Amino acid sequence: MTPEQLTIAGRFARAASLRGLPLLLAPIPFICLVSLVVKYRVDVPYWDQWLLVPYLQRAYEGHLAPRDFLTLHAEHRPVFPRPIMLLLARATGWSISYELALNLLLALGIFAVLAWQIGISRRLVGARGSNWALPVASLVVFSPNQWENWLWGWQIALFLNLLAVVAGVALLARAVRRWWYLPAAMVLGIVASFSFACGLIYWVAALPAVVARPPEERHSARRSLVAWLLVAAAVLAVYLYHYHTPSSHPSVRLFLTRPHELAAYVLAYLGSPVSARYSLYAGLAGLAALLATAWRLRRMQPAESRPLLLPYVCLSLYAVLAGAMTGVGRMGFGVPQALSPRYITISNLLWISDLVLLSLLAGRHAHAAGVPEPDRGLRRAKAASAAGLAVIVLCSLESALQGVPFFAAEYHKRILARQELCTARDVAPRSIYPPQQQQGEVAVLRRLHLSVFRKGRR
């Protein structure tokens, strides 16, 4: 080969290696998370998991009825998670490790759907370097700052809810929609609603994707809207049947007299994935970044703006409305309660949307899709997007590292509780047992040889 050919081949090899680097980095957050969960998992029921014991008892005695699956759990109706947890418990002697493994698999499914959507968005924009959105999204989805969910088997409900929401939005936002997309999205909405209470928000958050169709499909959009609203009304009617607010929770009417506290709660809820200390400002910044980036991309990609922006608008709307719904029920506990690690899994949707849209804008080709634009304006937009992307990545990385010590702290607390549980007669330690419950589940577990009392437990 000539020197010129060798130079060209070398440049091509370097470019190919850089393009492949994001794919190599993307699995690292998941691998690190799995290692943390394996190291710090404790095989003992924790908090709400004790509420599964009466259902296990009825299942072993053959008295479990279909209505038991529809029973309220706080504000939730875990129709789908409850039988999954019961089946896992029956099959494994209620080994909590299997529940944690399922949480990880569900989170992996969430990331897979997001990666699929990111690939579609990249092709629409033709953005160079936007494949870096993949490892960054992986960092956010698998961040240890959600340590409470990673170590708690009961959160199968939350992960199942989020997987259904993300998959449903991804189907509805497709530019070319097949006939089965809408029914599949409705089924996913039912799964989301009857897994976690915030799933009811899905029917509102996904509405823009249902009605946003091209002018020539206006009649089809009307029929889709009618069908969507009818199914949503039916789901809500079933959900509210014999519904009651838990007596131990604050009044849901507080937001009517203190709307400013609700707004602060929602902003803290949204900002907590990147900054617990400055969560209110972070929430404002995340919303501003989403609006500014979406507006800019819509101007630059008018032909593809609908399928490009819809999934991220719907996912962000879900995060905002979920924060508002949680705030209505929880703001009586105080605004700091919005910083609970368990909520980060949902509020992450805003930051994933920000990261993807910023990366698409930062890596967009000049004059892509034949849309002329002044080079100076494009350069400024790309520079601002790159800067915003760097800030969010650094804050997300810092938040992830801050979550790691909680794994060890929670491990030591639960190890002590497990030792106490094994030596106690019929009393569960208060550190892992809901205080408002009556003691008695320990005797059931001992009699059925489940959890810490199962035979051959290692």
N, C-alpha and C positions, 0 to 999 in steps of 0.2 A: 504494500500500500504506500501511496505517496504521503509526504508529511501533511499535506492539506487534508487528505482523507483520514489520516490518523487523528488530526485535530478535531475534525467534524465528528468522528466516532467517539472520541473522548468526551466532547460536549454532550453528545446524545446519551452516553452512558451516565454522565453526571446528572443530566436532567431526568433520566428514567429512575435513577436512585432516589432523587428528591421527591419525585411523584409517588414512589413506593413507600417512602418514609412514614407518611401519615398512616398507612395501612399497618405498618409494623408497630407504631405507637398506640394505635387504637385499643388493642387488647390489654395493655399494661394496667390501666385503672381497674379493670375487672379482675385481673390476676391478683393484684395487690389486695383488693377487697375480699376475694375468696380466702386468701391467706389469713387475713384478719378474722374473718368469721370462723374459719377452722380452728384458729388458735384460741379465740376467746368465747366460743360458744359454751353454754352451760345447759346441761340437760335437766331443766327444771321448769315447771309451768310458771309463767310470769303474769301477774296482774289479770287482765281480761281473760287469759287462757283458762283460769279457774272456772269461768262461767261456762266452759264447754263440758265440765264434768257431769252435770245433770243429764246432758244429752248423751254422753257416753254411757252413763248408767242405764238410761232407757234403751239405748241401742243394744247393749249386752243382754238386757232383760227381754228384748223383743217388743218393747212398748213404744218405739219411736214412730210418730205419726207425721204425715206430710205437713200438717199445720205447724209442727215444731220448727220447720225450716223458715217459716215466715215470721216467727216471733221476733219482736224488737230486741235489739242490743244497743242500749243508749238510744241514739237517734237513727241507728242503722238497721237495715233489714238484710242480714248477710245470707240471703237465700242460696247463693252459689258457693261462697267460701265455707259455710258451715258444713255441708256434706263432704267437701274436699278434706277439711280438717278431721272430720270423723272417720273417713276412710283411711287417711294416713295414720291416725291413732290406732285404729283396729289392726292395720297391717303391720305396724312397727312397734306395738306395745306403747304407743305415744312417746316416741323418741323425738324430741324437739329438733334435733339436727335435720331431720327430713323436712320439717316445715321451713327451716332456714334455707335449705337447699332449693326448695320450691320458690321461695322469695327471690333467690338469685336467678333462677331460671326465668321467672316472670319479668324481672328487671332486664335480663338479656333479651327477652322478646320485645320489650319496650324499646330498647336500643336498636334492635334489628329493624323495627318499623320506622324509627326515626332515620336510620341510615339509608333505608330505601327511599324515604321522602327527600332526604338531602341529595341523593343521587339524581332524583327527578328534577329538583330545583337547579342543580348545577347544569344539567343539560338545557334547561330553559334559558338560563342566563348566559351560558358559555363563559363561565368565570374561571380564570386560571388561579391556581392556588387555593381555591375554595374547598378542596378535598381535606384541608386542615380542619374543617368544621367537624370531621368525623372523630379524630382523637379528642378534640375539645368537648364535643357532646358526650363522649365516653367518660371524660373526667367529671362532668356534671352529673350524669346519670348514676355512675357508680361511686360517687363521692362518699367518703367515710363520715362527712358531716351529718348524714342521715342515720347515724349509728343506732338510734332507737329502733328504727325499722329493720335494720340488718340483723339485730339480735333478738327480735321478737317475732315468734312464729305467727301470732295473731294477725300480723300485718299482711298476711296473704290477701286479706280483703282489700287493702289499699292498692297493692300491686296489681291485683286482678282488675280492679276498677280502672287504674291508669292505663293498663295494656288495652283494655276495651275502648277507652276514650281515644287513645292515640291511633289505634287501628281504624276506628270508625271515622275519625276526621280525615285520615289518609285516603280512605276510600271515597268519601264524599267530595274531596277537593280535587280529584282527578279531572283533567281537562276533557278527556273522553270517558264518559261514564257508561258502563255496561248495565244491563237491566237488573242484575242481581246486587249491584253496589248498594242501592238504597235499602232493600230488605236486610242485607247483611249488616249495614250500619245501624238499622233499628234493633236487630238482635243484639248487637254489641252494646247499644244503649241500654237495653234491658239488663244485660249482664252488669254493666257499670252501675246502674241504679240500684240493683239488688245485691251489690257487693259492698258499697260504701255510700253513705248518704250524699256526698258531693256528686255522685253520679247523676242525680236529678238535674244538675246544672248542665250536663252534656246536651240535653234537649234544647237548651237556649244557646249555648256556646257554639254548637255545630250548625245552628240555623242559617248563618250567612252562607255556608257551603251548600246547604240544601237549595236555597233560592237563587244563588248567583250562577245563572246559566246564560248562555248567549241569547241574543234577541230571537233567533229562529227557534229556540227551544222554550219560549215563554209559556206555552200551553203546558208542556211537560213539567215545567217548574211549578206551576200552580197545582197540578195534581200531586207532585211530590210534597209540596208544602202542606196540602190538606191531609195527606196520608201521615206525614210526620207529626202534625199537631194532634191527630186522632190517637195515634199510638202513644204520644207523650201524655195526653190527657188520661188514657187508660192506665198507664204506668203510675201516674201521680195518684189516681183514684185508689188503686190497689195499695200503694205505699201508705196513704193516709188512713186507710181502713183501721180503726181502733188504734190510731197513733196517739201517743202521749209523750210529752217532754219529761225527761228524767227529773225527779224531784230534787236531786242533789245539784242540779245545774242552775246557773243564774237565769233570771227571767229573759225571755227572748224579746221583750218589749223595751229593753234598755236603750237600744239604738234609736228609738223614736225620740227620746229625751236627750241623748248624748251622741248625735250623729258625728261630731268631730272626733270622738273616741273611736267610733267605728272606722272612720277614714284612716286614723292613725294605726289602728289594728291591721287593716288591709295592707297599708304601705309597709308596715313592719313584717307582715306575713310574706309579702313579695320580695322584700329586700334581704331576708334572713339567709338565703343560700350563699350570698357573696359577702355579707358583713352583718354580724350580729350587733356590733357596737353602733354602727351608723345605718341600721336597717331601714329607717324611715326615708333617709336621703337616698339610699341605694334603691329602694322601691320606686321613688320618683324618677331617678335616673334611668332605671330599667324601662319604665313606661315611656319616658321621653325618647330613649334610643329606639324603641320599637316603632313609635309613631314617625320619627324623623326618617329612619331607614326605609320603612314601608313607603312613605311618601316619595322619597327619592327614587326608589326602585320602580315605583309605578310610573313616574315621569320618564324614566330611562327605558322601561320595558312595557310600553302601553299594551302591546298585543298579548303578552304573556302574563300581565300583572295579576289577572284573576287566579289562574292555577298556581302561580308563583307565591302569592301572598296569603291566599285563603287558609292553607293549613296552619300557618304560624299565627295568623290573626285569631283563628278559632282556638288554638291551644293556649295562647296568651289570655284570651277571654275566659277560657275555662279556669285558668289559674286565678284571675282577678275575681271572678264570681265565686269560686270556691273559697277564696279568702274572705269575701263578704259574707257568705253563708256561714262559715266557721265563726266569723266575728260576731254575727247576730246571736249565736248560741254560746259563745265563750268570752265575749268582751267583759262580762261581769267579773271574770277572774283577773282582769287587768291586761293592758296592752302587751307587757312582756311575755304573756302566755303565747302570743303569736309567734314567738321565736322557738317554739318547741321543735326539736329535730324531726319529729314525725311528719310535720307539715312540709318540710323542705322538698320531699319527693314530688309533691304537687306543684309548689311554687317554682320548682326548677323549670317548668314548661315555659315560663316567661323568658328565662335566661337562655334556654336552648334556642328559642325563637330569635332572640337578640343575636346570639352568636352566629347562627346560620345566616341571617339576613346581612349582618355586618361583614361576614366573610364573603358572601356573594357580591356585595358592593365593592369591597376592597379588592377583589380579584377579577372584577368585570373587565372584559376587553373594551378598548376604546371603539366607539361607533359600532358596538355589537347590535345585531339584528337590524342593521341598516338605519339606525336612529342617530342622526347627527347631533353632536353636542360639543360645546366649546371645550377644548382640552384643559383649560385652566379650571373650569368648574368641575370637570371629572376628576382632575388630579386632587383638588381640594376635598371632594367627597370621598375619594379613595383613601387619602391620608387620614381624614377624620375617622373613617370606618376602621382603618388599621389601628389607630390609637385607641379607639373605644374597645376594639377586640382585645388588644393587649391588656388593657386595664381589667376587663372582665375575666380574662384568663388568669391573671395574677391574683385577683381577689378570690376566684374560685379555687385556685391552688392553695392559697393561704387558708381558706375555710376548710378545705379537705384535710389539710395537715392538722388543723385545730381539732378536728373530730377524732383523730386517732387515739389520743389519751383516754377518751371516754370508753373505748372498748375495754381497756385494762381495768378501769375503775368499776365498770359495770360487771366485769368478770369476777372481781374479788367480792363484790357485794352478793352476787348470786351464788358463788361457791359457798360462802358462809351460810346463806339461806338454805342451800341444798343439804349441807351437813346437818344443820339444825332440823330440817324436815325429816331426814332419815332417822334421826335419834328421837324425835318427838313422837308422842303416841298418836294423837289425832288433831294436832294444832299446826297450822301453817304459819311461818314467820310473816309478820306484817310488812316486811320490806318487799315481799313478792305477792302479797295477797290483798285484794280490795277491802278496805276497812268497812264498807257498808254491807259486806256479805256475811252470812252466817257460816261459822266453821262446820265442817262435816264432809267436805270434799276429800280431805286427806284419807278418811276411813274408806271411802269409795275406791280411791286409787289403790290403797293397800289391799282391799278385798279382791279387786280385779287384776292386781299385779300389773299396774300401768305406771309409766313414767319412772320415777326413781325407785319404785317398788317392783318393777318387772323382773322376771327371772332372767338370769344370764346377762344383766346389764353390765356394760364395761365403762 
